[in-house]
Amino acid sequence: MGGFSLNDLEKIVAERAMASPDQSWTAKLVAAGQTKAAKKLGEEATETVIAAVAQDRKELVGESADLLYHLLVVLKIADIPLQDVLDELQRRTGQSGLQEKASRQPS
Ligand SMILES: N=c1c2ncn([C@@H]3O[C@H](COP(=O)(O)OP(=O)(O)OP(=O)(O)O)[C@@H](O)[C@H]3O)c2ncn1[C@@H]1O[C@H](COP(=O)(O)O)[C@@H](O)[C@H]1O
């Protein structure tokens, strides 16, 4: 089961976005628009949190997959390539999260 990446899933999402909403959940979400897609993303995030707190490994894997898929749909609707997110993560690799937090203005 190796070799499958988020880049591969991003391509599938882009292809399925053009399918008929009757035949594709991706196309259905894209047709419904960002408010609906983002709401779905929020639901999946909540379900992922619940699985993590419950220490349910199987649920956490499943909900994490739902979460990442729905994030890719939201990025697609926003016309943001996954690469932009990966570039931002790469940019952050030089600095620890704690350093970054300390460098921010106190709120
Ligand atoms: N990875 C996913 C994926 N993960 C979750 N889902 C769908 O997301 C939907 C919402 O998930 P929920 O767990 O909330 O299900 P639900 O409770 O029935 O949702 P509601 O109807 O109540 O809103 C379900 O229909 C899931 O099938 C996904 N749908 C598609 N993909 C990928 O996208 C590809 C194309 O799918 P289609 O666009 O449907 O052709 C698939 O082959 C997969 O690779």
PDBQT file of the ligand as one rigid body, heavy atoms in Angstrom, charges set to zero:
ROOT
HETATM    1  N1  LIG A 201     -11.130   9.967  -0.146  1.00  0.00    +0.000 NA
HETATM    2  C1  LIG A 201     -12.307  10.184  -0.466  1.00  0.00    +0.000 A 
HETATM    3  C2  LIG A 201     -13.326  10.339   0.533  1.00  0.00    +0.000 A 
HETATM    4  N2  LIG A 201     -13.292  10.293   1.893  1.00  0.00    +0.000 NA
HETATM    5  C3  LIG A 201     -14.577  10.499   2.303  1.00  0.00    +0.000 A 
HETATM    6  N3  LIG A 201     -15.392  10.659   1.248  1.00  0.00    +0.000 N 
HETATM    7  C4  LIG A 201     -16.838  10.855   1.233  1.00  0.00    +0.000 C 
HETATM    8  O1  LIG A 201     -17.204  11.937   2.039  1.00  0.00    +0.000 OA
HETATM    9  C5  LIG A 201     -18.595  11.835   2.319  1.00  0.00    +0.000 C 
HETATM   10  C6  LIG A 201     -18.899  12.403   3.689  1.00  0.00    +0.000 C 
HETATM   11  O2  LIG A 201     -18.348  11.579   4.648  1.00  0.00    +0.000 OA
HETATM   12  P1  LIG A 201     -19.136  11.289   5.988  1.00  0.00    +0.000 P 
HETATM   13  O3  LIG A 201     -18.265  10.364   6.775  1.00  0.00    +0.000 OA
HETATM   14  O4  LIG A 201     -19.505  12.565   6.625  1.00  0.00    +0.000 OA
HETATM   15  O5  LIG A 201     -20.407  10.505   5.412  1.00  0.00    +0.000 OA
HETATM   16  P2  LIG A 201     -21.928  10.807   5.630  1.00  0.00    +0.000 P 
HETATM   17  O6  LIG A 201     -22.192  10.860   7.090  1.00  0.00    +0.000 OA
HETATM   18  O7  LIG A 201     -22.642   9.793   4.781  1.00  0.00    +0.000 OA
HETATM   19  O8  LIG A 201     -22.122  12.281   5.002  1.00  0.00    +0.000 OA
HETATM   20  P3  LIG A 201     -23.494  13.077   4.880  1.00  0.00    +0.000 P 
HETATM   21  O9  LIG A 201     -24.163  12.556   3.620  1.00  0.00    +0.000 OA
HETATM   22  O10 LIG A 201     -24.267  12.829   6.119  1.00  0.00    +0.000 OA
HETATM   23  O11 LIG A 201     -23.105  14.537   4.707  1.00  0.00    +0.000 OA
HETATM   24  C7  LIG A 201     -18.987  10.369   2.120  1.00  0.00    +0.000 C 
HETATM   25  O12 LIG A 201     -19.825  10.266   0.982  1.00  0.00    +0.000 OA
HETATM   26  C8  LIG A 201     -17.638   9.697   1.849  1.00  0.00    +0.000 C 
HETATM   27  O13 LIG A 201     -17.741   8.631   0.929  1.00  0.00    +0.000 OA
HETATM   28  C9  LIG A 201     -14.641  10.583   0.130  1.00  0.00    +0.000 A 
HETATM   29  N4  LIG A 201     -15.002  10.696  -1.184  1.00  0.00    +0.000 NA
HETATM   30  C10 LIG A 201     -14.023  10.558  -2.120  1.00  0.00    +0.000 A 
HETATM   31  N5  LIG A 201     -12.702  10.293  -1.793  1.00  0.00    +0.000 N 
HETATM   32  C11 LIG A 201     -11.690  10.133  -2.886  1.00  0.00    +0.000 C 
HETATM   33  O14 LIG A 201     -12.143  10.790  -4.057  1.00  0.00    +0.000 OA
HETATM   34  C12 LIG A 201     -12.264   9.843  -5.124  1.00  0.00    +0.000 C 
HETATM   35  C13 LIG A 201     -13.385  10.254  -6.040  1.00  0.00    +0.000 C 
HETATM   36  O15 LIG A 201     -14.621  10.125  -5.365  1.00  0.00    +0.000 OA
HETATM   37  P4  LIG A 201     -15.951  10.686  -6.058  1.00  0.00    +0.000 P 
HETATM   38  O16 LIG A 201     -15.756  12.138  -6.228  1.00  0.00    +0.000 OA
HETATM   39  O17 LIG A 201     -17.106  10.357  -5.147  1.00  0.00    +0.000 OA
HETATM   40  O18 LIG A 201     -16.042   9.980  -7.384  1.00  0.00    +0.000 OA
HETATM   41  C14 LIG A 201     -12.449   8.499  -4.454  1.00  0.00    +0.000 C 
HETATM   42  O19 LIG A 201     -12.105   7.436  -5.296  1.00  0.00    +0.000 OA
HETATM   43  C15 LIG A 201     -11.515   8.650  -3.283  1.00  0.00    +0.000 C 
HETATM   44  O20 LIG A 201     -10.175   8.477  -3.727  1.00  0.00    +0.000 OA
ENDROOT
TORSDOF 0
